[in-house]
Every structure is written in structure tokens, then in C-alpha cells.
């Protein structure tokens, strides 16, 4: 599926522990930046780091 920004959507099933870790990171970032990133933002940043590419718009 393509969104309005031209990005493709990927459905991923994750363990509850991974979701808890993602939400914890969201709150850590919110304390520093003043906004709560989406779960997708966190997953994109993690994938970008792992793959060695900038995936943040």
C-alpha cells in the first residue's frame, strides 16, 4: 500500500516485549524533544540504523 507521501506500508508482527521497548523509547524521546514520536518513527529509525541508511524524513 502506498501512502500520500509515496512510502510503502509493511505490516510486521512483534512480540509484546518489543512493543513495550518501542513505547519506552517513544517516552524517552518525548522528554527530550517535547513531542511523542509514533511507533512507526521508532521502527524507521531502528531499521535505518541497522541498515546504515537515513530513513527519517
C-alpha positions as CSV (number, residue, x, y, z in Angstrom):
1,X,0.0,0.0,0.0
2,X,1.3,3.5,-0.9
3,X,0.6,6.4,1.4
4,X,0.3,10.0,0.2
5,X,4.0,10.5,0.8
6,X,4.9,7.7,-1.6
7,X,6.1,5.4,1.2
8,X,5.2,1.8,1.1
9,X,3.5,0.2,4.1
10,X,4.8,-3.0,5.7
11,X,2.8,-4.9,8.3
12,X,5.1,-6.5,11.0
13,X,4.0,-8.7,13.9
14,X,6.1,-8.1,17.0
15,X,6.3,-9.6,20.5
16,X,4.7,-7.7,23.3
17,X,8.2,-7.0,24.8
18,X,9.3,-5.3,21.6
19,X,6.2,-3.1,21.7
20,X,7.0,-2.2,25.3
21,X,10.6,-1.3,24.4
22,X,9.3,0.8,21.4
23,X,6.9,2.7,23.7
24,X,9.6,3.2,26.3
25,X,11.9,4.8,23.7
26,X,9.0,7.0,22.5
27,X,8.6,8.4,26.0
28,X,12.4,8.9,26.3
29,X,12.4,10.9,23.1
30,X,9.3,12.9,24.1
31,X,11.1,14.0,27.3
32,X,14.0,15.4,25.2
33,X,12.2,16.7,22.1
34,X,8.8,17.6,23.6
35,X,6.8,15.5,21.1
36,X,5.9,11.9,21.1
37,X,7.1,10.1,18.0
38,X,5.0,7.4,16.5
39,X,5.8,3.7,16.7
40,X,6.5,3.9,13.0
41,X,9.0,6.7,13.6
42,X,10.9,4.5,16.1
43,X,10.8,1.4,13.8
44,X,12.0,3.5,10.8
45,X,14.9,5.0,12.9
46,X,15.9,1.5,14.2
47,X,15.8,0.0,10.7
48,X,17.8,2.9,9.3
49,X,20.4,2.5,12.0
50,X,20.6,-1.3,11.3
51,X,20.8,-0.9,7.6
52,X,23.1,2.1,7.7
53,X,20.7,4.5,5.8
54,X,18.8,7.6,6.8
55,X,15.1,6.7,6.8
56,X,13.9,9.8,8.8
57,X,12.0,12.4,6.7
